[in-house]
Amino acid sequence: MTSAPAIELRSFTELDAARGDLLDVYAEVRAPLLHLANYSITAFGERIDRHGAEAGFLAVLAYDDDHPVGYAYGNRIEDGDRYWQRTDPAPSEKYTQHPAVALKEIGVRPGWRGTGIARRIHDALLAERSEPYVTLMVNEAAGDGKVHALYRSWGYEDIGYSQPSPASPRLTVMIRQAQ
């Protein structure tokens, strides 16, 4: 890993202020997959619009000067949330008895990968949260398994699987303590 460039992290609790930058970074991060329905810019825009309207929405974006280079966003989920309903097997009550943070998306532009920016964005997002657990879903094939391994190195553990939509691949649901 090379050393992290001097970047500024900015937090947003309102989607409108960050939406354009989220779309710009997403388009580059997911460029090889944009032809797939689940990864299209339109599908991502619909997801962030829905997530941005949900309770506890927070996005953290990394900027090199005023150029957005990475992001993470999530929101609060509670017992009975569709996120948990689609997880198989059903998660332990230990994870659902209190609200949790669902990290919905994280990405870093290719030119800034391997610099520690993803972890800095991730940790900044969690630093602003009070929920005891954070959960995410990962495509085990992403990066030939490297993304899944990275999340494990950050303390996440597998607890089940989910397929959020018919166009989505089967995803591994992971969780860890938020702090």
N, C-alpha and C positions, 0 to 999 in steps of 0.2 A: 504494500500500500504506500502510495506517495503521501506527502504531507498535505493536509487540508489547506486549500487556499483561504484567504481572508474573505469570509462570506458574512452576510447579515441574515439573521433569521427573523422573519416577521410572522406574527400570529394573527389569524382572522377568525372571528366568531360569526361574521356575516359573509355568506358566499359571494354576494355581488362584488365585493371589493377584491376578491381573489379569483373569480371564475375565469377570466381571460387568461391569466398566467397559468392556472391549472390546466386549461385546455392546451395551451402552447407547449408546456413541458410534457404533458401526456402524449401529445402527437409525436414528439421525438422519441420519448421513452418506449412507446409501443409501436413505433413505425413498422417493424417487421410483421406485426399482427393486425394492423388496421383493416386489412381485407376481410377479416373474420367478423361476423355479426356482433359477437359479444365484446369485441375490442374496438369497434368503430368509434370515431369521434362522436357520432350521434348517440350511440349507446352510452358512452362515458358521460356525455353532457346530460342525458336523462338521469343517469345514476347520481351524478353530483347534485343535480337540482333536487332530487328526492332526499338525498342524504343531508344536503344543506338546510333543508326545512325540518329535519328531525332534531329532537332534543339533544342538547350538549354538543352541537356541531363545533368543531375546531379544525382549522387548517394551519399548518406551519409551512411556509415556503422559504427556501434558501435563495439568496440573491448574490450574484457576483456583480458589483456595482448595482445597476438597476435591471440586470438581466436575470430572470428566474432560471435557476439551474436544478432545483429539486423541490419535492413537496411530500407531505404526508397529511392525511386528513382522517378524521373519524368522528364518532358521536357516541352517545351513551345508549346502551341497550339494557333492557330489564327482562326479568323472567317473563316468558310468554312472547317475547319479541320474535318476529319471523326469522331472525338470524339464528336464534336457539332452536326454533321449531324445525328448521331445515337441517340441523346438525344430527348426524347419525353415527354412533348411538347418542341418545339424549345426554347432554352434559350433566355432570354431577351437580347436585344442589349447592355444593361448596362454591361453584362458580356462578350460579344463578340467583342465590338468595339475596344478593346485593347487586345494584347496577354495576355494569362493567363497561370498559371502553372497547368499542369495536374499531380497530384500525382498518379502515376500508381500502386505503390505497396508499402506496408509497412508491416514489420513483425519482431517479436522478438521471439527468441527461448523460449520454455516453461519455462525453469529454470530461465529466467530473466524477465518474465512478472510480472506486478504489482510493478515494481520498478521505473517507470517513464521514462524508457529508450525510449519507443516509442515516447513519447512527446518530449523528448530531440532531438531525431533524426529528427522528423518532424519539430521542430522549427529551427534546424540547417540548414536543407534543405531550408526552407523559408527565413532564414536570408541572404542567398546568392542570392536571387532572387530580381528582380525589377518589376515583373509583379504585377498589382493591385489585382488580384484575384487568388485563388487556388481552384481547383476542384478535386474531387475524385469520384469514384464509389464504392459502398459497397453492399455486399449481405446482405440483412436485416436479413437473417437467421443465419449469422455468429455469433458464440458465443451465440446462442439463443437470438439475438438482442442486446447483450452487445456492440458489435463493433460499430453498428449504433449509439447507445446511447453515446458511448465514443466520436465519432466524433461530435455529437451535443454538448457535453460538451466542446469541443474545439472551438465552434463557427460556425460550419458548419450547413447549412440548406438545406433541400431537395428542388430540383428544377425540378426534372423529373426522367425519367427512361431510361435505355439503355440495350440492349442485344448485346454486342460487337461481338459475334460470335454465330453460331448455337449451339455450345457446351457449351456456357456460360449460367449461370443462369441470370434471369432478375435482373438487378442491379439498385440501387437508386443512382442518380447523386446528389451530394452535392457540395456546394460552400460556400466560405467565403472570406473576405478580406485577402490578403496574409500577411499583417503586422499588 
